[in-house]
Amino acid sequence: MLGVHFNTTKAKLEDEIERAVYVFGYGLELFVNDPRNENKSLSPGLKCNGTSTDHWSKGDMFFRYLRNVSIPSSSGGPNLEFNPDGTLRYVELEVMNLKTQGYWEKIGAWTAGVLEIKDIVWPGDSPVPPKGVPEKFNLKITFMEEPPYVNLVPPDNETGECKTDRAVPCRVAPESELAGVNLTLAIRNPKYYMCCSGFCIDLLQKFAVDLGFTYDLYRVEDGIWGVLENGSWNGLIAEILEERADAVVTSFKMNSERQTVLDFTVPFMETGITLVVAKRTGIISPKAFLEPFDTLSWLLILLVSIQVAAFVIFLFEWLSPFGYDMKMSPPRDHKFSLFRTYWLVWAILFGASVNLDCPRGYTARFMSNIWAMFAVVFLAIYTANLAAFMITREEYYDLVGIEDHRLHYPFDLDPPFRFGTVPLGNTWTVIKDRKPRMFTYMKRFNRSFPIEGVKAVKTGELDAFIYDATVLEYLAGQDNECRLLTVGSWFSMTGYGFAFPKKSKYVNMFNKYMIQYRENGDLDRLQRFWLQGVCKPTKNKRNASNPLDTNQFMSAFLLLGCGVIFTLVVLGLEHIYFKYIRQHLAKKDTGGCFALVSLSMGKSLSFRGAVYEAQDMLKRHRCKDPICDTLLWKARHELDMARFKLKQLQKELYLKTSPVDPVKPRYLTKNYSSANEFQPPHSRLYYRPMRKEIAEYETVI
């Protein structure tokens, strides 16, 4: 046994009286030497028959001088000095050890803040101290159930015991209902007692073993987390403040408001506020046929590749001597133009089986083959990626967090966006204080428990549910259908901790072991066991053999509809051209340049083009009866006679007005409309048509 001893001998007492006189003398010396005390007296002016209210007016001032006294020790020890409160700064204490013979022996001393001690003899003459037995204590702990931190499961019907080793009995009924009820029967009744398990329960049991305490668990009677309403606290916080509980053990979030009335342990887990939404069996995107490539790729294909390919093919055809040979009007028997080049390019790109007019020039044909190779690569990539985008997609509200505009302006959507939270909790308080407009709107959509909110999201009653991030992530992981998803960044980051009354002696004890659990990985192991939930679908997903409804391939109808609309626009432009624009272009297109762009446009702007078109129609026309053949022959005969007379009139006109050079040869490479077409003369001599040309026409007629 050890003890502390003060020296109370007569010699020590005489030394202390002497030291007191020295202190008083040194104090008077300090007072007198202070120039501020000149002409001041320390006379108390008190009388034995004075009243009880009389006091020494200079006493407090003289006390300050006594407190500043410093007297050197005659034995070589520390100086005699005082603390600000007037106590001795350096105290000498003797450490005593009780021997087995029954007397005390001095084994050390406490001097000037230093302990000097020699060997201690412990009970049984042992040099080793006995193992200490910590003091047992009991805690009344209240909670609120919230998976996975605190789960409630019913006890065994027969034995009343919890079915798992990780669960402990906990009272769920108010204490007033247990009055007059047999405790043994009440423990077996789920109405009064249930089994608690979860992350916080495992952590509590670990604390109980390491700190050596017992506990009684009971559910908070009002079923509220605890908020400040009308100047008073309710829920879990009220249980602590009204001294009905010693601690709160659950997923209790720390915030500045709660910390003003409670002391929290160091947090055992970080959390925040987030949202959970449900995946919906969506439809194929209406623009799914465009999604295999991004916007830049489509621009490169539609506005660059196709335009360049069409222009280059037509340019090579125009330059080639087998094609246009750089003439401004197309040959009569060569049906190729810029618009027909575009038709060729589009047909090759998508592999369409349509009638095509191919170029004659070798360079143009080679460029067409290069474009065909590009089309093969393009179609292979497009088709391979299109299959991935033409499947049924799961859609959800991709909210960015609490700051999402759909939460702040829900009526911008039709129907309005619906969301809620659990009332009278931390999330409810944060939204109330920071987002009052959102708080007012969401009141009608709130749910009593997070599980109810999650179910409402799955059934479509709510579009989103706001709550603690870790709880929502756990519930999303436990969903059998894997339809839940947490979205957005965490808001109002904080942590979970155990709560105690202000200045509770247990806070430091719990903090010490909480830090140890964090450092040695115990908290991480509990977190992996309770919070790591990967959804495992129990229902078979819909397979690809099920029939698709109209919404599943709406993109194909959208593409067809856009094509019809574009065709109607082009049809309107054609009517506008023939009614208003053609007559103006015909005056300017003297050389037939528009035929390079479109053969149909070129024919519509010249008389010669119209004649050629009529001849082509006659050549292709086939009659089905003799009367039609007779009428057709008659029409052809009249047409040929008209052409013959037209030629004769042209020749006679040129003979009267223009000279001709009979020596100059005629260029057979010119694009003559017929073999006997008359050419304008270029000399003073007159050109006389050959009899052979007239004979050819007579033979035709």
Protein Blocks (a to p, Z undefined) as FASTA:
>chain_A
ZZddddfbfklmmmmmmmmmmmmmmmmmmmmmpmklgoiafbeoiafkbcfkbccfklmm
mmmmmmmpccddfklpacddddfkopafbdcdddddddfkopacdfbdceehiacddddd
dehiiabdcdddddddddddddddddfkbccddddfklopafbfkbccddfbdfklmgop
afklmmmpmklpccdedjklmmmmmmmmmnopaddddddfklpabiceehiaehjllmmm
nopafbdcddddddfklmmmbccdddfbdcddddddddddddddfklmmmmpcfklmmmm
mmmmmmmmmmmmmmmmmmpmklnnopabdcfklccdfklmmmmmmmmmnopacdddddfb
fklmmmmmmmmmmmmmmmmmmmmmmmmmmcccddddddfbjklmklmmmmlpccdddddd
dehifklmmmmmmmmmlmmmmmmmpcfbfklmmmmmmnopambdcddfklmmmmmmmpmn
lpaccedjdehiadddddddehiaklmmmmmmmmmmmmnommmmmmmmmmmccdddfbdc
ddfkbccdfklmmmmmmmmmmmmmmmmmmmmmmmmmmmmmmmmmmmmmmnommmmmpmkl
mmmmpfklmmmmmmmmmmmpccfbfklmmmmmmmmmmmmmmmmmmmmmmmmmmmmmpccd
fklccdfkbccfbfklccddfbfbdcdddfklmmmmmmmZZ
